[in-house]
Amino acid sequence: MAESVYKVVEVVGSSTESWEKAAKAAVDRTASSIEDLRVAEIVELDMKLEANHVVAYRARVKISFKVHEISS
């Protein structure tokens, strides 16, 4: 069995509705530009506040993807 290599990127998704939708937004947007995503780990959750009210939920997410060998 061949060895595999994975890279991890950290992204932040946001939503005006929930942390779940913020995390999903982070994964969905990353998937539109990076192939072969493997694992998503929520690192931190926070909220953006304005005038003492929550205006956005944010999820910091580490996402791993497989690094493929480049064929020549």
Summary of the structure (lengths in Angstrom):
residues: 72
radius of gyration: 15.3
end to end distance: 21.9
largest distance: 56.6
contacts: 175
relative contact order: 0.33
helix: 18%
strand: 53%
